[in-house]
Amino acid sequence: MKDNKEIKYFDYTATTPVDEDVLNTYINTTKKFFANTTSLHLLGEEAKHMYDKCIDTIKDILGVKKHNLVFTSNATEANNLAIQGIAYKYEKGKIITTKAEHPSVYNTIKSLSDKYEVVYLDIDKNGCVDIEELKKELNSDTILVSIMWVNNILGTINDIKSIIQEVKKYPKCHLHVDCVQGLCKVIPDFDFNDIDLFTFSTHKLYGPKGIGGLFFKENIDLNKRLFGSNAQYSVKPGTLDVSLIAATAKCFMKFYPQTLEMKKIVEAKFRYLYDKLAKMDGIIINTPAFNISYYILNISIPAIKGETMVHMLEAKHIYVSTGSSCSSKLENIEKTIYALTNDKQRALTSIRISLSYLVLDSELDDLINEIQNIINR
């Protein structure tokens, strides 16, 4: 492991370092509220009170009063529980998603294709879902639409507000939104109360790994996929880690109010990086210049495979990725870039550079210079 001063980290979309305040919250809660929340004694009641307080805090911050919140091990589990929880309430029906979803959504829905009619929407030239195509596919048989808010490969922002309006026209249909890359990064132009189910992951918000969350409306009775106690509406039964939950609440308390401030900081870094790379020969920029989160910049260098580029940069202690950390080791072709470009070579040679307010300007220059050096070899 290299000294932290040598590391130039540009993989914040995969995970973020734990914030010091968040870590202290985790440690202090672990020490003080270690009892099981279902225990009847005083320590158990104190732990339960802390758990309830954390839930109220997160719901207040997001303004969702009529949603249940279930904590999971990660967003992958949350997405699985949401999609399967809706699908298995019905013997048949239509499920609509996109070709550019995170593997935890894409592959979960793919596993349902033998029983349900599944439609994968294209993404347009701007990397977003075509609302007109969605409108054509929606019908009275549709039971679920699952579309991410912010794309984890391109950083493009889907028009969730319009999607909500279209889904509302079909009472049987539920809308699930993967909000992992949107929360604390993008100011929503929609109301979370209008979404039936949405998910998040704490370690994307400068919190610890091992915890994610699923919000779902109180009037939704999810089909149960796990069995045990009645804890967490029996959707995710088991003993709760109150310290992870408190750390999650701290992430929302600290970073959600700073969404706009952080966006401005990151946008300046993004624009600088975008402009420098756009001037280089041998680079194709896949991420559009507008309607994006500014935390993600995806590029292709057609002469160099993405995996090779990752390791060449790694040799200089610069860390980027080829795509989703849940699939990059399994697939060479980045499916989102392929869906965007229909170009296998661009998909094979793409890399994802993801930013944070923590990135230094000097680190950006090091990244830019090293990419130029590699191209010039």
N, C-alpha and C positions, 0 to 999 in steps of 0.2 A: 504494500500500500504506500503510495507516494504521499509526501507531505501535502497538506491541504493547500498551501501556498502555491504549489506547482500545478494543482488541478484547475483546469478551465472546464467547468461543467455546463453543458448545453443540452441536458436531457431532463429538464424539469417537467415535461409532459409525462414522462414515465414515472417519476417520483420526485419529491422535494425533500430537502433536509428538514429535520424537526426544529421548529422555532424554539428559542430558549424559554420564552414565557409558557409556551405550550408544554414543553418538557417538564418544567417546574410544576405546572398544574398536574401533570400525570404522576410525577413522583410524590407530591404532597397528598394527592387523593389516594394513591396506592397505600401510603402509610396510614392514613386516617380512616378511609372507608373500605376496608378489606373484606368486610362481612358479606355474606350472601344476601342479596336483596329480598329473597323469599323467606328468610329466617324470621321467626316471630319475635325474637328477643330485640332488645334496644339497639344493639349494633346493626342488626339487620334492618331495623326500621330507619336508622340514620342513613344507611347505604341506599335504601329505597327512596328516602327523601332527596338525597343528592341526585339520584338517577332521574326522578321526576322533575327536579329543578333544571337539570340539563336539557331535558326534552322541551320543557316550557321555554327555556332560553332560545334554543334553536328555532322552534316554531314561531316565537315572537319576532326573531330577526328576519325570518323569511316571510312573515305575515300569513302563515297558514294555521288557521284555527280548527279546521274541520278535516284535517288529515291525521292519520295514525303514523307514527314513526317507529320503525323497527330497525334495530342495529344488527348488522351482519358482519361477517369476517372481512368483506371487501365489496367493491362495487360489482365484481363479477357474480358473486353470490346473490347480491341484491337484484341484479338484472335477471338472473335465472329465476329467482322466486317470484318476481313480478310477472314475467312473461308466461312461465308455466302456471302460475297462480291464476291468471286470467284464462289461458287457453284451456286448461283442463276442467274449467267450469262448464264447458260446452262439448258436446259430442262431435260437432263439426263446425265449420265456419271459415272465414277468410282472415288471414293475417297479412298486414302490409308493413314492409320495412324497406330498407334501401341497400344498395350494393356497397355502401361506404360505412356501414356500422362497425363498431368495436366488435371483436370476436366473441365477447360474452353475450352480445345480442344476436349477431349474425349467426353464430353456430348453434345457439339455443333455438332460434327459430328454424334453422335448417333441420334440426332434429325432430321438428314437429311436422315436416312436410309430407310425411307418409299418411298423416291423419287429417291435416287441414290444408286448405288451399293457401299457398304462400306466394306472395308477389314481392319481388325485389325491384324497387324503383331505381331508375337511373339518377345520376346527378348531372346537372347541367354544366356548361363551360365555366361557370363561376364556382363549381364545387358544391352546389346546394341542391336540395330537392326541388323539383319542378312542381309547383302547387297544382298546375293544370293537370299534370299526369296523376297526381294524388286524387284529384277530384274525379277523374275518369275511372279510377280503380275502386273508389269507395262505393259500397252498396249496402243494402239491408242485411246481407250475410256477414259483413265485416265485424269481427269481434275485438280486434286489436290492431292499433297502429303504433309502431315503435320507431321513433326517429330521434336521433341525438340532437342536442342543442348546438354544441360546438364540435366540429369534427376534430378528432384527435390526431389526424395525420396532416390535414391541410390548415386547420385553424378557422375554416369557414363557418359562418353562423347561419343556421337554418331559420327560416321564418316561422318560428313556433306560434306566434300570434295568429297567423293565417291558418296554420295547421289546426289549431284549436277551433277556430271558427268552422272549418270544414268538418272536423270530426263530430262536433256538437250536433250536426244535422242528422246524425245516426245514433239514436238512443242506446242501441245495444253495443255500440263500439266504445272501446276504452283507449285512451291515449297514454302511452308510456314514453317518457323522455329521459334519456341518459344525460344527466346534467354534470357529469364528472369534470369536463373541461370548461364548463361555463361559470360555475359558482366561484365567486370572488375574483373573476377575471373579466366578466362581461356584465354590463348593466342590463337586466332583463327589460324588454319592452312588452312583456306579458305578465299576467298574474299567475303565480304558482297555484293558486286555488282553482284555476281552470284546467289544470292537468290532473288526470286521474291517478297516475303513478309516476314518481320520478326518483332518481337514484343519485348518490354521490359517494365519494371516497375521501377519507380524511387525509391520507398520505399525499394527496394532490394539493392539499391546503396547508402545507408546512406542519402537518401533524404526524403521529406515529402510524405505522402499518398495522394491519390486523383488524381494522374496523372500517366499515362503510355503512350506508344507510339506505333504507327504502321508505319513502313516503307513499301512502295510498289513502284515498278518501275513506272516511269513516263508513260510508254506505256500501263499500266494496267488501264482499266476503271472499277472500282469496282461497282458492283450492290449496289445501295444505300438502306440502311436499316433504316436510320433516315432521317427526312425531316425538312427543315427549310431554313436557309439562304445558301449562296454560300460559307460560311466560310469553310476552310479546305477541299476544293475540294468537298464540300457537303457530305463528308463521315462522318464527325462528326461536324455538324453545331452547332452554339451556341456561346455565349460570352466566350472568352478565358481568363483564369487566367494567366496573364503574369508573375506574381510572382512565380507560380508553374513551369512554363516553364523555367524561369531564374534559379530557384533552380535545375532543371533537368540538364540544361547546365553546371551549376557549378559542379554537381556530375560527369559528364563526364570529365570535365576539370581537376578535382582533382584526380579522382580515376582510370580513364582509363589508363593514362600514368604509373600508379603505379601497374598495373596488375601483372607483373612479380615479382616485389618486394614483394607485398602482398602475392602472391602465395607461395613464399619461406618461409615467416613467418608462414603462415597457414599450409603449408606442414609439418613443423617441429612439430607443435602442433598435427596435425593429426597422424603422425607416432608415437609419444609418446603415444597418447591415444589408437591407434590401437594396439600397442605392449602390453600395459598393459591389455587391455580387452581380447586380444587373449589368454592370459595366464590363464584367469579365467575359472573355471568349470561352466557350466550352461549358457554360452553365445555362441550364434552363430552369427558370423559377416556376414552380408548380403552384405555389400559394398565390391567390389573387392579391392585388394591392389594396383592395377595399372589402368591406363587409366581413372582416376577420377579427379574431381576438387579439392579434399582435403578439401572442405568446408563442406562436408556431410559425416557422418558415421552412417550407419544404422545397428542396431543389433536386435537380437531376444533373449529373455529370456523365453524359452518355458514354464517355470513353472509359469510365471506371465503375465497376460494380459497387453498389451501395455498401455491401458488407466489407469489401476491400477498403473503401474510403473510411469507414468507421475505424478500422484497425490502423490505417495509416495516420489518422488524426490521433488515435489513442497513443501511438508511439511518441507523440509530442505532448502527451498528457491533456489532450483535448477530447472531450467526450460528447458525442452525438449519437443518434440511433438511425436505424433504417425504417422504423415505423413503430407500431404498437409493441410494447414490451411483452404482451401476451401472445404474440404471434411471430415476432421477428426471427426467432430461432427455428421456427418451423417452416417458414415460407420464404422463398427468395423473391417472388413477385409481390410487390405491395399492391393489394387488391384495390385500395382506394385510388391510388395514382393510375392504375390500369382502368378503373371505372371512369376516371376523369379524362384520360387521354386516349384510351384504346391503343396505347403504345407500349408493347412489352418491354422494349429497351429502356424507356423512361421509368417504367415501374421497377425494373431490375436495378437501375442505377440511382434511385432516389435516396436521399438522406433527410432526416428531420432534425432541424435545429430548433430547440425550444428554449425560451427565455424566461427571465424572472427579474424582479427588481434587484436581486442580489448580484446579477451579472455586472461586472466592471467594464468600463469603456476600454480599458487596456486589454481585457480578455477578448472583447469583440475584435480588436485590431489583431491580436494574435491569431484568432480563428480565420479572419479574412486573409491575413498574410500567408498562413499555412495552406489554405485552400489554393491560393494563387501559386504557391511554390509547387504543390502537388500537380496542378494542371500544367505547369511549365516544364515538368520533368520529361 
